[in-house]
Amino acid sequence: MKTEIKEPILHKRDSMAKGEILQKSNKIKENLFNLEEYKKSKTVMFFVSFNNEVDTHEIIKSALKNKTVVVPKVVHHEIEPSLIIDFDNLVPSGRFNIPEPIEIMKIANKNINMVLVPGIAFDKEGYRLGYGFGFYDKFLKKVPKAIKIGLAFDFQVVGNVPRESHDVPVDLVVTEEKIVKCKRTL
């Protein structure tokens, strides 16, 4: 079931031109920055995009002007949040060459107000299909009070994604077209 959802979305995402990705990512940035939840958050953890994900590089550079910015560094299969002060100091690292800080500048998890979460697909209840490593689900359990927001292209929001007991849903999904306020059914 997961593969049936992931494959067409990854194919569509991978076939997007760089210009289209940047244009849609800029709209996503505007939608995110206009959110009241974002405006109220002092410390925001961003994912650093790679391949054809929503491009967060420019979003992070803009956020550094007026937010405390945190990015993940993967250490022993766990996300360690690290403060950053300059995006250009990140270096490609790990299996996917995702830019990360060289050294961790520690921040207490309780100080993170918002976490922006990557995903291949999201549903309207906030559940997501990631890359299958479980890094974000493990980390999101450590920041229960933080607002969790998925950043995705509009076509990545689907009817339902399969879920497991360890999955941590997001509160909102921001696309270039809309803001999805996730409602969970019991």
Secondary structure, DSSP 8 states (H G I E B T S, - for coil): -HHHHHHHHHHHHHTS-HHHHHHHHHHHHHHHHT-HHHHH-SEEE-----TTS---HHHHHHHTTTSEEEEEEEETTEEEEEEES-GGG-EEETTTTEEE-SS-----GGG--EEEE--SEEETTS-EE--SS-HHHHHHTT-TTSEEEEE--GGGEES-----TT----SEEE-SS-EEE-----
